[in-house]
Amino acid sequence: MILVIAEHKDNKLKSITSELLVFAQRVSRDFGQPITAVAVGAGASVVAEELRKSKIDRVIVAESSELGEYNPDAYVQILSAIIEKESPFLVLIGHTTQGMDFAPRLAVACRKPLIAGCVEYEKQGDRLILTRQIFNAKMNMKTAPKGEPPFFATATPGAFPADELEAGGSAELVTFPVSFAAKPRRTVLERVEAPKGKTDLSSAPIIVSGGRGLKEKANFNLIFELAEALGASVGASRPVVDAEWLPREYQIGSSGQTVSPRLYIAVGISGAIQHLVGMQTARCIVAINKDADAPIFKVAHYGIVDDLFKVVPALTRICKDLKQA
Ligand SMILES: Cc1cc2nc3c(=O)[nH]c(=O)nc-3n(C[C@H](O)[C@H](O)[C@H](O)COP(=O)(O)OP(=O)(O)OC[C@H]3O[C@@H](n4cnc5c(N)ncnc54)[C@H](O)[C@@H]3O)c2cc1C
């Protein structure tokens, strides 16, 4: 069995959950393993209904008045009890702030290794080989978990396409009785959301991003105009933010936001590794750069080698015309 730990907030599933389910559906096809999703905590029964719409076999709900907001100690206690009872083959968790908070504790509690930040997997004979990115995504490492299952893995956001989730299941709903052998050692007093820009880039479906190739702040209007015509959000490379053309929350890359939109248009961005690690999981990357040898073209699906000051206004015009047509 493949156990997918659903991530949710305010009675809604987070997009990483769909990505984990896609990961699970692929592994399920290759290894002939059924899929069970687990929803823990406040709102679990609400999101369970959403989970049941996917093509999976079961949904386990662990909800109680004692278990309110996310708490790592409580999660580990409940999930290790579920894992002991279910003996899964693979446990999938999001490589998100929350996932990385409890996944290592859970793996240690079950005395199993954790393969963190997976972006792909393969089947070699009967063995599951997990691929993770290392050294700021400069290299991929293939890892075969040792010993007996369960194997624990976290999946990097954006690595598995949420829109490929197969629907159409009528998963069985199972309630798991929540009881705590020990009182959680930590109490979450308050959740303070980090201030965000106008848009949360991490969940933006289309991003138009500008770099130093725009030459000066005033020219960034070209990016905003194209973004508006496309209904997209705006992002930037670090030099743009360092030069104070835009606030820090627009920055994409290793020291900025990590994004995985359906479409990423990089305008006047060279494609330094620190930028690539923040956007290379985008489904479709379009690069506009006058230098045909710019590294951004190595990850781009489509490239336009030309002067951005010619190309961007033309693209904006076409998008506006198409909207009016
Ligand atoms: C510790 C560390 C962390 C970092 N974190 C980040 C990060 O989070 N995000 C990030 O982006 N960077 C980060 N950087 C910086 C990174 O190394 C690069 O310097 C940066 O990404 C380059 O930004 P750029 O592509 O906009 O500029 P450049 O590298 O200067 O590229 C500008 C591009 O525009 C093109 N161009 C110029 N004029 C035109 C024109 N008229 N038409 C078309 N194309 C044109 C050029 O050919 C060039 O490819 C970090 C660096 C370090 C050391």
The ligand as a Tripos MOL2 file, in Angstrom:
@<TRIPOS>MOLECULE
LIG
   53    58     1     0     0
SMALL
NO_CHARGES

@<TRIPOS>ATOM
      1 C1         24.0600   33.1220   -2.6300 C.3       1 LIG1
      2 C2         23.3820   33.6040   -3.8850 C.ar      1 LIG1
      3 C3         22.0130   33.5420   -3.9430 C.ar      1 LIG1
      4 C4         21.3570   33.9950   -5.1060 C.ar      1 LIG1
      5 N1         19.9950   33.9000   -5.1520 N.ar      1 LIG1
      6 C5         19.3690   34.2590   -6.2990 C.ar      1 LIG1
      7 C6         17.9600   34.1320   -6.4210 C.ar      1 LIG1
      8 O1         17.2510   33.7130   -5.4960 O.2       1 LIG1
      9 N2         17.3860   34.4840   -7.5880 N.ar      1 LIG1
     10 C7         18.1110   34.9690   -8.6510 C.ar      1 LIG1
     11 O2         17.5030   35.2800   -9.6860 O.2       1 LIG1
     12 N3         19.4330   35.1050   -8.5320 N.ar      1 LIG1
     13 C8         20.0810   34.7890   -7.4030 C.ar      1 LIG1
     14 N4         21.4360   34.9710   -7.3050 N.ar      1 LIG1
     15 C9         22.1110   35.7240   -8.3700 C.3       1 LIG1
     16 C10        22.4420   34.8490   -9.5870 C.3       1 LIG1
     17 O3         23.6930   34.2450   -9.3950 O.3       1 LIG1
     18 C11        22.5000   35.7170  -10.8600 C.3       1 LIG1
     19 O4         23.4340   36.7360  -10.6790 O.3       1 LIG1
     20 C12        21.1690   36.3340  -11.2320 C.3       1 LIG1
     21 O5         20.1640   35.3380  -11.2850 O.3       1 LIG1
     22 C13        21.2640   36.9970  -12.5950 C.3       1 LIG1
     23 O6         20.1130   37.7200  -12.8330 O.3       1 LIG1
     24 P1         19.6740   38.0870  -14.3140 P.3       1 LIG1
     25 O7         19.5610   36.8420  -15.1060 O.co2     1 LIG1
     26 O8         18.5020   38.9730  -14.2130 O.co2     1 LIG1
     27 O9         20.9020   38.9890  -14.8180 O.3       1 LIG1
     28 P2         22.0730   38.6670  -15.8070 P.3       1 LIG1
     29 O10        22.7860   37.4310  -15.4450 O.co2     1 LIG1
     30 O11        22.8570   39.9270  -15.9250 O.co2     1 LIG1
     31 O12        21.3270   38.3810  -17.1980 O.3       1 LIG1
     32 C14        20.6740   39.3380  -17.9490 C.3       1 LIG1
     33 C15        20.2650   38.6470  -19.2450 C.3       1 LIG1
     34 O13        19.5160   39.5470  -20.0400 O.3       1 LIG1
     35 C16        19.8750   39.3730  -21.3960 C.3       1 LIG1
     36 N5         19.5840   40.6200  -22.0910 N.ar      1 LIG1
     37 C17        20.1880   41.8100  -21.9350 C.ar      1 LIG1
     38 N6         19.6240   42.7360  -22.7310 N.ar      1 LIG1
     39 C18        18.6450   42.1060  -23.4270 C.ar      1 LIG1
     40 C19        17.7160   42.5120  -24.4170 C.ar      1 LIG1
     41 N7         17.6550   43.7760  -24.8370 N.pl3     1 LIG1
     42 N8         16.8630   41.5890  -24.9130 N.ar      1 LIG1
     43 C20        16.8950   40.2980  -24.5100 C.ar      1 LIG1
     44 N9         17.7750   39.8590  -23.5660 N.ar      1 LIG1
     45 C21        18.6320   40.7470  -23.0230 C.ar      1 LIG1
     46 C22        21.3340   39.0280  -21.3700 C.3       1 LIG1
     47 O14        21.7030   38.3120  -22.5400 O.3       1 LIG1
     48 C23        21.4450   38.1950  -20.1050 C.3       1 LIG1
     49 O15        21.3300   36.8230  -20.3840 O.3       1 LIG1
     50 C24        22.1110   34.5290   -6.1750 C.ar      1 LIG1
     51 C25        23.4860   34.5760   -6.1040 C.ar      1 LIG1
     52 C26        24.1130   34.1210   -4.9640 C.ar      1 LIG1
     53 C27        25.6180   34.1860   -4.9030 C.3       1 LIG1
@<TRIPOS>BOND
     1     1     2 1
     2     2     3 ar
     3     2    52 ar
     4     3     4 ar
     5     4     5 ar
     6     4    50 ar
     7     5     6 ar
     8     6     7 ar
     9     6    13 1
    10     7     8 2
    11     7     9 ar
    12     9    10 ar
    13    10    11 2
    14    10    12 ar
    15    12    13 ar
    16    13    14 ar
    17    14    15 1
    18    14    50 ar
    19    15    16 1
    20    16    17 1
    21    16    18 1
    22    18    19 1
    23    18    20 1
    24    20    21 1
    25    20    22 1
    26    22    23 1
    27    23    24 1
    28    24    25 2
    29    24    26 1
    30    24    27 1
    31    27    28 1
    32    28    29 2
    33    28    30 1
    34    28    31 1
    35    31    32 1
    36    32    33 1
    37    33    34 1
    38    33    48 1
    39    34    35 1
    40    35    36 1
    41    35    46 1
    42    36    37 ar
    43    36    45 ar
    44    37    38 ar
    45    38    39 ar
    46    39    40 ar
    47    39    45 ar
    48    40    41 1
    49    40    42 ar
    50    42    43 ar
    51    43    44 ar
    52    44    45 ar
    53    46    47 1
    54    46    48 1
    55    48    49 1
    56    50    51 ar
    57    51    52 ar
    58    52    53 1
@<TRIPOS>SUBSTRUCTURE
     1 LIG1         1 GROUP 0 **** ****
